[in-house]
Every structure is written in structure tokens, then in C-alpha cells.
């Protein structure tokens, strides 16, 4: 599989690998800084997961782009 063909949701586990160095940092240096950094990584990955999720088309929402609010064609 090519990298360009991969779904952004498939790449999520790769982003979770970033938690490994954070665990090492939290254990060896500062536990609180490691926890805060891990929370930041999880928040970023969650935002990317949501941002790159599939979007429903306008027709599934009941909107019709070819007609204005009173039902006439522009």
C-alpha cells in the first residue's frame, strides 16, 4: 500500500507511537511534564482523526445547492 493511498484513520496508530518517547521522558525526567505532553499528543491525534474523517455530502443532509431558499433555480 502506498502512503498516499492510506486513510488518515489508518495513520492514527503511527501517531500513537509518539507516546513511547513521552513515556521515557516522563519516567526519566519529569512525571508531570510527561503526562502533560502525553495529553497534548492525544488531543492533537484526536483532532486530526476528527478533521480527516469522511464528510457526508450535502444531499444526505437534505440541502439542495441548485435551489435557493424559496425553491427556485438561480
PyMOL Python script that loads the backbone (N, CA, C, O; Angstrom):
from pymol import cmd

cmd.read_pdbstr("""\
ATOM      1  N   UNK A   1       0.837  -1.166   0.000  1.00  0.00           N
ATOM      2  CA  UNK A   1       0.000   0.000   0.000  1.00  0.00           C
ATOM      3  C   UNK A   1       0.892   1.242   0.000  1.00  0.00           C
ATOM      4  O   UNK A   1       1.860   1.327   0.755  1.00  0.00           O
ATOM      5  N   UNK A   2       0.554   2.182  -0.845  1.00  0.00           N
ATOM      6  CA  UNK A   2       1.284   3.441  -0.932  1.00  0.00           C
ATOM      7  C   UNK A   2       0.858   4.375   0.203  1.00  0.00           C
ATOM      8  O   UNK A   2      -0.268   4.299   0.695  1.00  0.00           O
ATOM      9  N   UNK A   3       1.763   5.243   0.602  1.00  0.00           N
ATOM     10  CA  UNK A   3       1.466   6.188   1.679  1.00  0.00           C
ATOM     11  C   UNK A   3       0.313   7.106   1.308  1.00  0.00           C
ATOM     12  O   UNK A   3      -0.506   7.447   2.162  1.00  0.00           O
ATOM     13  N   UNK A   4       0.240   7.515   0.031  1.00  0.00           N
ATOM     14  CA  UNK A   4      -0.817   8.417  -0.416  1.00  0.00           C
ATOM     15  C   UNK A   4      -2.184   7.735  -0.402  1.00  0.00           C
ATOM     16  O   UNK A   4      -3.209   8.409  -0.295  1.00  0.00           O
ATOM     17  N   UNK A   5      -2.208   6.413  -0.510  1.00  0.00           N
ATOM     18  CA  UNK A   5      -3.462   5.677  -0.524  1.00  0.00           C
ATOM     19  C   UNK A   5      -3.982   5.379   0.873  1.00  0.00           C
ATOM     20  O   UNK A   5      -5.131   4.965   1.030  1.00  0.00           O
ATOM     21  N   UNK A   6      -3.162   5.580   1.879  1.00  0.00           N
ATOM     22  CA  UNK A   6      -3.556   5.264   3.246  1.00  0.00           C
ATOM     23  C   UNK A   6      -4.568   6.285   3.764  1.00  0.00           C
ATOM     24  O   UNK A   6      -4.423   7.488   3.551  1.00  0.00           O
ATOM     25  N   UNK A   7      -5.573   5.789   4.435  1.00  0.00           N
ATOM     26  CA  UNK A   7      -6.557   6.652   5.065  1.00  0.00           C
ATOM     27  C   UNK A   7      -5.915   7.338   6.266  1.00  0.00           C
ATOM     28  O   UNK A   7      -5.078   6.736   6.938  1.00  0.00           O
ATOM     29  N   UNK A   8      -6.286   8.577   6.546  1.00  0.00           N
ATOM     30  CA  UNK A   8      -5.731   9.235   7.734  1.00  0.00           C
ATOM     31  C   UNK A   8      -6.050   8.469   9.015  1.00  0.00           C
ATOM     32  O   UNK A   8      -5.297   8.540   9.986  1.00  0.00           O
ATOM     33  N   UNK A   9      -7.151   7.747   9.020  1.00  0.00           N
ATOM     34  CA  UNK A   9      -7.500   6.962  10.198  1.00  0.00           C
ATOM     35  C   UNK A   9      -6.606   5.747  10.352  1.00  0.00           C
ATOM     36  O   UNK A   9      -6.462   5.223  11.456  1.00  0.00           O
ATOM     37  N   UNK A  10      -6.007   5.292   9.271  1.00  0.00           N
ATOM     38  CA  UNK A  10      -5.062   4.186   9.360  1.00  0.00           C
ATOM     39  C   UNK A  10      -3.755   4.678   9.965  1.00  0.00           C
ATOM     40  O   UNK A  10      -3.042   3.912  10.614  1.00  0.00           O
ATOM     41  N   UNK A  11      -3.440   5.941   9.758  1.00  0.00           N
ATOM     42  CA  UNK A  11      -2.193   6.516  10.262  1.00  0.00           C
ATOM     43  C   UNK A  11      -2.257   6.842  11.753  1.00  0.00           C
ATOM     44  O   UNK A  11      -1.240   7.210  12.341  1.00  0.00           O
ATOM     45  N   UNK A  12      -3.416   6.717  12.370  1.00  0.00           N
ATOM     46  CA  UNK A  12      -3.549   7.028  13.790  1.00  0.00           C
ATOM     47  C   UNK A  12      -2.624   6.199  14.671  1.00  0.00           C
ATOM     48  O   UNK A  12      -1.992   6.764  15.564  1.00  0.00           O
ATOM     49  N   UNK A  13      -2.511   4.886  14.466  1.00  0.00           N
ATOM     50  CA  UNK A  13      -1.580   4.124  15.310  1.00  0.00           C
ATOM     51  C   UNK A  13      -0.129   4.582  15.184  1.00  0.00           C
ATOM     52  O   UNK A  13       0.648   4.464  16.131  1.00  0.00           O
ATOM     53  N   UNK A  14       0.225   5.095  14.032  1.00  0.00           N
ATOM     54  CA  UNK A  14       1.587   5.615  13.853  1.00  0.00           C
ATOM     55  C   UNK A  14       1.787   6.837  14.749  1.00  0.00           C
ATOM     56  O   UNK A  14       2.852   7.011  15.342  1.00  0.00           O
ATOM     57  N   UNK A  15       0.766   7.674  14.843  1.00  0.00           N
ATOM     58  CA  UNK A  15       0.856   8.831  15.719  1.00  0.00           C
ATOM     59  C   UNK A  15       0.928   8.447  17.185  1.00  0.00           C
ATOM     60  O   UNK A  15       1.533   9.153  17.991  1.00  0.00           O
ATOM     61  N   UNK A  16       0.307   7.323  17.530  1.00  0.00           N
ATOM     62  CA  UNK A  16       0.349   6.872  18.918  1.00  0.00           C
ATOM     63  C   UNK A  16       1.740   6.393  19.326  1.00  0.00           C
ATOM     64  O   UNK A  16       2.044   6.297  20.515  1.00  0.00           O
ATOM     65  N   UNK A  17       2.579   6.094  18.344  1.00  0.00           N
ATOM     66  CA  UNK A  17       3.958   5.708  18.647  1.00  0.00           C
ATOM     67  C   UNK A  17       4.694   6.860  19.331  1.00  0.00           C
ATOM     68  O   UNK A  17       5.673   6.637  20.042  1.00  0.00           O
ATOM     69  N   UNK A  18       4.224   8.095  19.117  1.00  0.00           N
ATOM     70  CA  UNK A  18       4.839   9.258  19.764  1.00  0.00           C
ATOM     71  C   UNK A  18       4.709   9.185  21.282  1.00  0.00           C
ATOM     72  O   UNK A  18       5.427   9.887  21.995  1.00  0.00           O
ATOM     73  N   UNK A  19       3.809   8.353  21.783  1.00  0.00           N
ATOM     74  CA  UNK A  19       3.665   8.233  23.229  1.00  0.00           C
ATOM     75  C   UNK A  19       4.816   7.456  23.863  1.00  0.00           C
ATOM     76  O   UNK A  19       5.055   7.588  25.063  1.00  0.00           O
ATOM     77  N   UNK A  20       5.525   6.658  23.090  1.00  0.00           N
ATOM     78  CA  UNK A  20       6.652   5.895  23.633  1.00  0.00           C
ATOM     79  C   UNK A  20       7.780   6.792  24.140  1.00  0.00           C
ATOM     80  O   UNK A  20       8.223   6.614  25.274  1.00  0.00           O
ATOM     81  N   UNK A  21       8.262   7.749  23.343  1.00  0.00           N
ATOM     82  CA  UNK A  21       9.294   8.639  23.884  1.00  0.00           C
ATOM     83  C   UNK A  21       8.782   9.499  25.036  1.00  0.00           C
ATOM     84  O   UNK A  21       9.541   9.869  25.931  1.00  0.00           O
ATOM     85  N   UNK A  22       7.483   9.812  25.004  1.00  0.00           N
ATOM     86  CA  UNK A  22       6.929  10.586  26.112  1.00  0.00           C
ATOM     87  C   UNK A  22       6.916   9.779  27.398  1.00  0.00           C
ATOM     88  O   UNK A  22       7.130  10.326  28.480  1.00  0.00           O
ATOM     89  N   UNK A  23       6.671   8.502  27.289  1.00  0.00           N
ATOM     90  CA  UNK A  23       6.722   7.645  28.479  1.00  0.00           C
ATOM     91  C   UNK A  23       8.138   7.625  29.037  1.00  0.00           C
ATOM     92  O   UNK A  23       8.336   7.714  30.249  1.00  0.00           O
ATOM     93  N   UNK A  24       9.114   7.508  28.157  1.00  0.00           N
ATOM     94  CA  UNK A  24      10.512   7.522  28.602  1.00  0.00           C
ATOM     95  C   UNK A  24      10.854   8.861  29.264  1.00  0.00           C
ATOM     96  O   UNK A  24      11.519   8.896  30.299  1.00  0.00           O
ATOM     97  N   UNK A  25      10.401   9.947  28.667  1.00  0.00           N
ATOM     98  CA  UNK A  25      10.644  11.278  29.219  1.00  0.00           C
ATOM     99  C   UNK A  25       9.976  11.422  30.586  1.00  0.00           C
ATOM    100  O   UNK A  25      10.568  11.978  31.512  1.00  0.00           O
ATOM    101  N   UNK A  26       8.757  10.927  30.711  1.00  0.00           N
ATOM    102  CA  UNK A  26       8.050  11.019  31.970  1.00  0.00           C
ATOM    103  C   UNK A  26       8.688  10.199  33.065  1.00  0.00           C
ATOM    104  O   UNK A  26       8.695  10.605  34.227  1.00  0.00           O
ATOM    105  N   UNK A  27       9.228   9.045  32.706  1.00  0.00           N
ATOM    106  CA  UNK A  27       9.859   8.179  33.699  1.00  0.00           C
ATOM    107  C   UNK A  27      11.218   8.727  34.117  1.00  0.00           C
ATOM    108  O   UNK A  27      11.555   8.737  35.301  1.00  0.00           O
ATOM    109  N   UNK A  28      12.001   9.185  33.130  1.00  0.00           N
ATOM    110  CA  UNK A  28      13.379   9.564  33.430  1.00  0.00           C
ATOM    111  C   UNK A  28      13.552  11.003  33.916  1.00  0.00           C
ATOM    112  O   UNK A  28      14.486  11.283  34.666  1.00  0.00           O
ATOM    113  N   UNK A  29      12.677  11.918  33.508  1.00  0.00           N
ATOM    114  CA  UNK A  29      12.923  13.323  33.833  1.00  0.00           C
ATOM    115  C   UNK A  29      11.830  13.905  34.725  1.00  0.00           C
ATOM    116  O   UNK A  29      12.055  14.136  35.913  1.00  0.00           O
ATOM    117  N   UNK A  30      10.676  14.137  34.171  1.00  0.00           N
ATOM    118  CA  UNK A  30       9.609  14.804  34.922  1.00  0.00           C
ATOM    119  C   UNK A  30       8.288  14.102  34.642  1.00  0.00           C
ATOM    120  O   UNK A  30       7.804  14.099  33.510  1.00  0.00           O
ATOM    121  N   UNK A  31       7.715  13.514  35.671  1.00  0.00           N
ATOM    122  CA  UNK A  31       6.463  12.779  35.501  1.00  0.00           C
ATOM    123  C   UNK A  31       5.344  13.713  35.057  1.00  0.00           C
ATOM    124  O   UNK A  31       4.581  13.375  34.153  1.00  0.00           O
ATOM    125  N   UNK A  32       5.236  14.880  35.679  1.00  0.00           N
ATOM    126  CA  UNK A  32       4.160  15.810  35.335  1.00  0.00           C
ATOM    127  C   UNK A  32       4.306  16.321  33.903  1.00  0.00           C
ATOM    128  O   UNK A  32       3.315  16.410  33.177  1.00  0.00           O
ATOM    129  N   UNK A  33       5.526  16.656  33.489  1.00  0.00           N
ATOM    130  CA  UNK A  33       5.737  17.117  32.120  1.00  0.00           C
ATOM    131  C   UNK A  33       5.437  15.996  31.126  1.00  0.00           C
ATOM    132  O   UNK A  33       4.923  16.263  30.040  1.00  0.00           O
ATOM    133  N   UNK A  34       5.744  14.766  31.473  1.00  0.00           N
ATOM    134  CA  UNK A  34       5.428  13.631  30.608  1.00  0.00           C
ATOM    135  C   UNK A  34       3.935  13.435  30.457  1.00  0.00           C
ATOM    136  O   UNK A  34       3.452  13.136  29.365  1.00  0.00           O
ATOM    137  N   UNK A  35       3.196  13.603  31.548  1.00  0.00           N
ATOM    138  CA  UNK A  35       1.734  13.462  31.491  1.00  0.00           C
ATOM    139  C   UNK A  35       1.117  14.569  30.655  1.00  0.00           C
ATOM    140  O   UNK A  35       0.251  14.309  29.820  1.00  0.00           O
ATOM    141  N   UNK A  36       1.555  15.802  30.872  1.00  0.00           N
ATOM    142  CA  UNK A  36       1.027  16.931  30.103  1.00  0.00           C
ATOM    143  C   UNK A  36       1.341  16.756  28.611  1.00  0.00           C
ATOM    144  O   UNK A  36       0.485  17.013  27.765  1.00  0.00           O
ATOM    145  N   UNK A  37       2.546  16.328  28.295  1.00  0.00           N
ATOM    146  CA  UNK A  37       2.925  16.113  26.903  1.00  0.00           C
ATOM    147  C   UNK A  37       2.107  14.984  26.286  1.00  0.00           C
ATOM    148  O   UNK A  37       1.702  15.084  25.127  1.00  0.00           O
ATOM    149  N   UNK A  38       1.859  13.929  27.024  1.00  0.00           N
ATOM    150  CA  UNK A  38       1.061  12.815  26.514  1.00  0.00           C
ATOM    151  C   UNK A  38      -0.374  13.252  26.248  1.00  0.00           C
ATOM    152  O   UNK A  38      -0.969  12.858  25.245  1.00  0.00           O
ATOM    153  N   UNK A  39      -0.931  14.062  27.141  1.00  0.00           N
ATOM    154  CA  UNK A  39      -2.286  14.578  26.918  1.00  0.00           C
ATOM    155  C   UNK A  39      -2.320  15.445  25.667  1.00  0.00           C
ATOM    156  O   UNK A  39      -3.274  15.372  24.892  1.00  0.00           O
ATOM    157  N   UNK A  40      -1.298  16.261  25.460  1.00  0.00           N
ATOM    158  CA  UNK A  40      -1.230  17.088  24.255  1.00  0.00           C
ATOM    159  C   UNK A  40      -1.182  16.234  22.991  1.00  0.00           C
ATOM    160  O   UNK A  40      -1.866  16.542  22.015  1.00  0.00           O
ATOM    161  N   UNK A  41      -0.392  15.179  22.994  1.00  0.00           N
ATOM    162  CA  UNK A  41      -0.292  14.302  21.829  1.00  0.00           C
ATOM    163  C   UNK A  41      -1.642  13.643  21.553  1.00  0.00           C
ATOM    164  O   UNK A  41      -2.064  13.557  20.399  1.00  0.00           O
ATOM    165  N   UNK A  42      -2.315  13.182  22.588  1.00  0.00           N
ATOM    166  CA  UNK A  42      -3.612  12.536  22.407  1.00  0.00           C
ATOM    167  C   UNK A  42      -4.644  13.534  21.873  1.00  0.00           C
ATOM    168  O   UNK A  42      -5.447  13.189  21.006  1.00  0.00           O
ATOM    169  N   UNK A  43      -4.625  14.760  22.381  1.00  0.00           N
ATOM    170  CA  UNK A  43      -5.552  15.783  21.878  1.00  0.00           C
ATOM    171  C   UNK A  43      -5.300  16.099  20.408  1.00  0.00           C
ATOM    172  O   UNK A  43      -6.244  16.225  19.627  1.00  0.00           O
ATOM    173  N   UNK A  44      -4.048  16.225  20.034  1.00  0.00           N
ATOM    174  CA  UNK A  44      -3.701  16.505  18.637  1.00  0.00           C
ATOM    175  C   UNK A  44      -4.145  15.364  17.740  1.00  0.00           C
ATOM    176  O   UNK A  44      -4.722  15.603  16.680  1.00  0.00           O
ATOM    177  N   UNK A  45      -3.885  14.130  18.147  1.00  0.00           N
ATOM    178  CA  UNK A  45      -4.294  12.984  17.339  1.00  0.00           C
ATOM    179  C   UNK A  45      -5.816  12.887  17.231  1.00  0.00           C
ATOM    180  O   UNK A  45      -6.341  12.535  16.175  1.00  0.00           O
ATOM    181  N   UNK A  46      -6.518  13.193  18.307  1.00  0.00           N
ATOM    182  CA  UNK A  46      -7.984  13.158  18.262  1.00  0.00           C
ATOM    183  C   UNK A  46      -8.520  14.222  17.310  1.00  0.00           C
ATOM    184  O   UNK A  46      -9.460  13.967  16.556  1.00  0.00           O
ATOM    185  N   UNK A  47      -7.931  15.403  17.341  1.00  0.00           N
ATOM    186  CA  UNK A  47      -8.359  16.470  16.427  1.00  0.00           C
ATOM    187  C   UNK A  47      -8.094  16.092  14.973  1.00  0.00           C
ATOM    188  O   UNK A  47      -8.937  16.324  14.106  1.00  0.00           O
ATOM    189  N   UNK A  48      -6.938  15.517  14.708  1.00  0.00           N
ATOM    190  CA  UNK A  48      -6.633  15.088  13.342  1.00  0.00           C
ATOM    191  C   UNK A  48      -7.557  13.964  12.900  1.00  0.00           C
ATOM    192  O   UNK A  48      -7.969  13.924  11.740  1.00  0.00           O
ATOM    193  N   UNK A  49      -7.883  13.066  13.790  1.00  0.00           N
ATOM    194  CA  UNK A  49      -8.797  11.970  13.489  1.00  0.00           C
ATOM    195  C   UNK A  49     -10.166  12.509  13.079  1.00  0.00           C
ATOM    196  O   UNK A  49     -10.767  12.035  12.115  1.00  0.00           O
ATOM    197  N   UNK A  50     -10.649  13.502  13.820  1.00  0.00           N
ATOM    198  CA  UNK A  50     -11.941  14.104  13.507  1.00  0.00           C
ATOM    199  C   UNK A  50     -11.859  14.947  12.244  1.00  0.00           C
ATOM    200  O   UNK A  50     -12.773  14.906  11.421  1.00  0.00           O
ATOM    201  N   UNK A  51     -10.789  15.708  12.074  1.00  0.00           N
ATOM    202  CA  UNK A  51     -10.659  16.596  10.922  1.00  0.00           C
ATOM    203  C   UNK A  51     -10.582  15.832   9.611  1.00  0.00           C
ATOM    204  O   UNK A  51     -11.087  16.303   8.592  1.00  0.00           O
ATOM    205  N   UNK A  52      -9.967  14.677   9.622  1.00  0.00           N
ATOM    206  CA  UNK A  52      -9.805  13.914   8.391  1.00  0.00           C
ATOM    207  C   UNK A  52     -10.845  12.816   8.229  1.00  0.00           C
ATOM    208  O   UNK A  52     -10.705  11.965   7.351  1.00  0.00           O
ATOM    209  N   UNK A  53     -11.881  12.816   9.055  1.00  0.00           N
ATOM    210  CA  UNK A  53     -12.931  11.820   8.902  1.00  0.00           C
ATOM    211  C   UNK A  53     -13.765  12.163   7.669  1.00  0.00           C
ATOM    212  O   UNK A  53     -13.825  13.323   7.263  1.00  0.00           O
ATOM    213  N   UNK A  54     -14.398  11.173   7.083  1.00  0.00           N
ATOM    214  CA  UNK A  54     -15.210  11.428   5.886  1.00  0.00           C
ATOM    215  C   UNK A  54     -16.353  12.392   6.179  1.00  0.00           C
ATOM    216  O   UNK A  54     -16.937  12.367   7.263  1.00  0.00           O
ATOM    217  N   UNK A  55     -16.668  13.241   5.202  1.00  0.00           N
ATOM    218  CA  UNK A  55     -17.735  14.212   5.338  1.00  0.00           C
ATOM    219  C   UNK A  55     -18.918  13.736   4.512  1.00  0.00           C
ATOM    220  O   UNK A  55     -18.757  13.288   3.377  1.00  0.00           O
ATOM    221  N   UNK A  56     -20.103  13.836   5.091  1.00  0.00           N
ATOM    222  CA  UNK A  56     -21.299  13.463   4.360  1.00  0.00           C
ATOM    223  C   UNK A  56     -21.577  14.496   3.283  1.00  0.00           C
ATOM    224  O   UNK A  56     -21.262  15.674   3.451  1.00  0.00           O
ATOM    225  N   UNK A  57     -22.162  14.062   2.180  1.00  0.00           N
ATOM    226  CA  UNK A  57     -22.467  15.004   1.110  1.00  0.00           C
ATOM    227  C   UNK A  57     -23.667  15.856   1.491  1.00  0.00           C
ATOM    228  O   UNK A  57     -24.401  15.520   2.420  1.00  0.00           O
ATOM    229  N   UNK A  58     -23.865  16.945   0.786  1.00  0.00           N
ATOM    230  CA  UNK A  58     -24.953  17.872   1.082  1.00  0.00           C
ATOM    231  C   UNK A  58     -26.310  17.220   0.844  1.00  0.00           C
ATOM    232  O   UNK A  58     -27.285  17.587   1.499  1.00  0.00           O
ATOM    233  N   UNK A  59     -26.396  16.279  -0.063  1.00  0.00           N
ATOM    234  CA  UNK A  59     -27.675  15.634  -0.364  1.00  0.00           C
ATOM    235  C   UNK A  59     -28.142  14.770   0.792  1.00  0.00           C
ATOM    236  O   UNK A  59     -29.346  14.575   0.958  1.00  0.00           O
ATOM    237  N   UNK A  60     -27.238  14.254   1.586  1.00  0.00           N
ATOM    238  CA  UNK A  60     -27.627  13.440   2.728  1.00  0.00           C
ATOM    239  C   UNK A  60     -28.198  14.292   3.849  1.00  0.00           C
ATOM    240  O   UNK A  60     -28.896  13.775   4.721  1.00  0.00           O
ATOM    241  N   UNK A  61     -27.912  15.587   3.840  1.00  0.00           N
ATOM    242  CA  UNK A  61     -28.434  16.480   4.861  1.00  0.00           C
ATOM    243  C   UNK A  61     -29.765  17.101   4.450  1.00  0.00           C
ATOM    244  O   UNK A  61     -30.381  17.820   5.237  1.00  0.00           O
ATOM    245  N   UNK A  62     -30.206  16.834   3.241  1.00  0.00           N
ATOM    246  CA  UNK A  62     -31.454  17.400   2.784  1.00  0.00           C
ATOM    247  C   UNK A  62     -31.304  18.771   2.160  1.00  0.00           C
ATOM    248  O   UNK A  62     -32.311  19.428   1.895  1.00  0.00           O
ATOM    249  N   UNK A  63     -30.111  19.220   1.919  1.00  0.00           N
ATOM    250  CA  UNK A  63     -29.883  20.517   1.288  1.00  0.00           C
ATOM    251  C   UNK A  63     -29.729  20.319  -0.211  1.00  0.00           C
ATOM    252  O   UNK A  63     -29.199  19.307  -0.670  1.00  0.00           O
ATOM    253  N   UNK A  64     -30.195  21.290  -0.954  1.00  0.00           N
ATOM    254  CA  UNK A  64     -30.055  21.251  -2.404  1.00  0.00           C
ATOM    255  C   UNK A  64     -29.366  22.534  -2.829  1.00  0.00           C
ATOM    256  O   UNK A  64     -29.936  23.617  -2.696  1.00  0.00           O
ATOM    257  N   UNK A  65     -28.160  22.426  -3.332  1.00  0.00           N
ATOM    258  CA  UNK A  65     -27.374  23.617  -3.682  1.00  0.00           C
ATOM    259  C   UNK A  65     -27.882  24.299  -4.943  1.00  0.00           C
ATOM    260  O   UNK A  65     -27.564  25.466  -5.169  1.00  0.00           O
ATOM    261  N   UNK A  66     -28.667  23.606  -5.778  1.00  0.00           N
ATOM    262  CA  UNK A  66     -29.127  24.185  -7.030  1.00  0.00           C
ATOM    263  C   UNK A  66     -30.346  25.103  -6.833  1.00  0.00           C
ATOM    264  O   UNK A  66     -30.741  25.801  -7.767  1.00  0.00           O
ATOM    265  N   UNK A  67     -30.932  25.112  -5.658  1.00  0.00           N
ATOM    266  CA  UNK A  67     -32.114  25.919  -5.404  1.00  0.00           C
ATOM    267  C   UNK A  67     -31.844  26.842  -4.234  1.00  0.00           C
ATOM    268  O   UNK A  67     -31.141  26.488  -3.288  1.00  0.00           O
ATOM    269  N   UNK A  68     -32.429  28.060  -4.316  1.00  0.00           N
ATOM    270  CA  UNK A  68     -32.283  28.974  -3.198  1.00  0.00           C
ATOM    271  C   UNK A  68     -33.367  28.704  -2.156  1.00  0.00           C
ATOM    272  O   UNK A  68     -34.055  27.687  -2.241  1.00  0.00           O
ATOM    273  N   UNK A  69     -33.530  29.582  -1.187  1.00  0.00           N
ATOM    274  CA  UNK A  69     -34.417  29.315  -0.067  1.00  0.00           C
ATOM    275  C   UNK A  69     -35.900  29.229  -0.453  1.00  0.00           C
ATOM    276  O   UNK A  69     -36.670  28.569   0.244  1.00  0.00           O
ATOM    277  N   UNK A  70     -36.313  29.874  -1.538  1.00  0.00           N
ATOM    278  CA  UNK A  70     -37.717  29.795  -1.911  1.00  0.00           C
ATOM    279  C   UNK A  70     -37.978  28.715  -2.977  1.00  0.00           C
ATOM    280  O   UNK A  70     -39.078  28.655  -3.526  1.00  0.00           O
ATOM    281  N   UNK A  71     -37.006  27.879  -3.270  1.00  0.00           N
ATOM    282  CA  UNK A  71     -37.207  26.735  -4.155  1.00  0.00           C
ATOM    283  C   UNK A  71     -37.045  27.004  -5.621  1.00  0.00           C
ATOM    284  O   UNK A  71     -37.346  26.132  -6.436  1.00  0.00           O
ATOM    285  N   UNK A  72     -36.579  28.182  -5.994  1.00  0.00           N
ATOM    286  CA  UNK A  72     -36.382  28.474  -7.424  1.00  0.00           C
ATOM    287  C   UNK A  72     -34.928  28.248  -7.806  1.00  0.00           C
ATOM    288  O   UNK A  72     -34.030  28.350  -6.969  1.00  0.00           O
ATOM    289  N   UNK A  73     -34.711  27.947  -9.053  1.00  0.00           N
ATOM    290  CA  UNK A  73     -33.357  27.756  -9.564  1.00  0.00           C
ATOM    291  C   UNK A  73     -32.735  29.090  -9.883  1.00  0.00           C
ATOM    292  O   UNK A  73     -33.386  29.932 -10.501  1.00  0.00           O
ATOM    293  N   UNK A  74     -31.477  29.317  -9.480  1.00  0.00           N
ATOM    294  CA  UNK A  74     -30.819  30.611  -9.743  1.00  0.00           C
ATOM    295  C   UNK A  74     -30.615  30.897 -11.211  1.00  0.00           C
ATOM    296  O   UNK A  74     -30.076  31.945 -11.568  1.00  0.00           O
TER     297      UNK A  74
END
""", "prot")
cmd.dss("prot")
cmd.show_as("cartoon", "prot")
cmd.util.cbc("prot")
cmd.orient("prot")
